[in-house]
Amino acid sequence: MKKTVVGLTLATLFATVIGCAATSTPVSMRGDAIDSADRAPEVKTYSEKTPGVGEQKLISRTFLTQPPLVPHSIEKYVPITFEDNGCLECHITDELRGKKLPKMGASHFSKTVKAEDGSPAVEMSRYQCDTCHVPQVDAKPLVENAFVGVTKK
């Protein structure tokens, strides 16, 4: 029994020493030395086009169940609260001032609760739009990426 414990201890020690000696120096994906200070990426700006008047192009989805991405700044619309949800002003319908807009999906409305006008009310679990729908800018990826999305069954 004592020989087995001593043998296992020596084998573990030997494997640890060999493992530590064989490891190579880590290489950063961003190309800098691992111990160099991080640099903040340049600030990206969103399109200056006005959302809701048909000037924005929709962003393609990269996987089947992906929520639509927001092609404009949401700075004017946050914070989203129960009393003030700027997203609903435009996206509760599919048209605004004669222009086509993406309308909230049926899954975002309650099956039981109605608004004051009798229409279905927004489901409270879907009220915080920026939880799933995030703004995007046209920016170069920080690292190489070979991801190819699947958007058709």
N, C-alpha and C positions, 0 to 999 in steps of 0.2 A: 504494500500500500504506500509506504514511504517512498519507494523508488518511483512509483507512478506519479505522485505529487511533485517530486523533484524533477522528473522528466517533463511533465506538462509545464512546469514553471520555466524550465530552461528553453523549451520549445517556444513558449509565448514570448520570452525575452528575446530569443534569436529572431523570431518573426517580426517583432517590433523594431529591432535594430535594422534589419534588412529592409523593412518597409519604409522606415524613415530615411534611410540612405538612398533608396531608389526613387523617392519622389522628386519630381522636377519643380522648378520655380513656377508659380502660377503666372498665367498670362492674361492680361486684361482684354476684354472684348472691345473696349474703346480705343485700344492701341497705346495707352499711356502706361507708365510703370504703376504697379499695384499701390505703392506707397505715395504716389503723387497726389496732390490735393485735387479734389473734384472741382470741376468748373460747371457753373450753371449753364444749361443750354440757352441759346439765344431765344428771346421772347418772340413767339409766333403771333401773328395777327390774323384775325378772322376777316372774312370778306366784308367789305363795307356796303355790300348790296343789302337792301332792306328786305328782311324776311316778310313774307305775306303779300308781296306784290308780283310774284312770279319771276323774280330775278335770280333766285337761287336754284341750282341744280341739286337733285337728290343724290345722296352718296350711296353707292352700291353696297349691298350687304355682302359679307364674306362667309356667312354660314346660315343654314336654314332658319334657325330660331332667333337670329340676332335682332334685337330691337332696332328700329330705324335710328340712324345717327343724325345729329343736328348740324346742318351746314352753316350755321350763323352763330354769332356770339350770344350767350345767354345772360351776359352781365346785367342788362337792364331788367331781366325777369327774375333774378334771384335776390333774396331768398324766396322760395316758394312756400307759402303758408296756406292754411285753410281759407283765410280771408282774402288772400291775394295770390292767384295763380295766373301769371301772364300768359302761360302756354295755352290755357283754355280760351283766351280771347280770340285766338286765331284757329286753333286746331280742334275746337268743339264741332266745327262744320268743315265741309270739304271745299268751300268757296268763300273768298273774302274780297270784296270790292271787284267782283267779276273775275278773279284769278283763282285757279285751282291750287289747293293746298292739301297736304297729307292730313287726313282726318283721324282722330283717335279711333282705335279699333273697338269693336263691340265688346271685347274682353275687358275693357277699361270701365264699363258702365255696370251699375248694380242691376240685378234682375228684380230686386224687390223695392228699393228706395227710389222715389221719384223726386224730381226737382219741383220748384214752385209752379212752373208752367205745365207740369204733368209729364214732361219728358224724362227718360231715365237719368238718374244722377250718376256722377262719377263715383266709382267704387273707391272708398277711402284707402284701401291697400294699394291703389294705383294712382293716388293723388300726387305723390312726390315724383314728378316726371324725370328729374335729373338723376334719379337713382339708376334708371336703365338707359335713358336716352341722353347720350353725352355729346357735347359739341366737339367738332373735329376741325383741324386746319390741314391745309395741304403742306405737309412737312416731310422732308427726307427722313427715312428711318435712321435711328441712332446706331443700329448694328445691322449687318446683313441678315436677310430673312428670306427664306425660300417658301414661306407659307403660301399655299394655294387654297382658297376657300371652296366650299361646296355649297352652291346655292340652288341646285336642282336635284330632285329625288331620282 
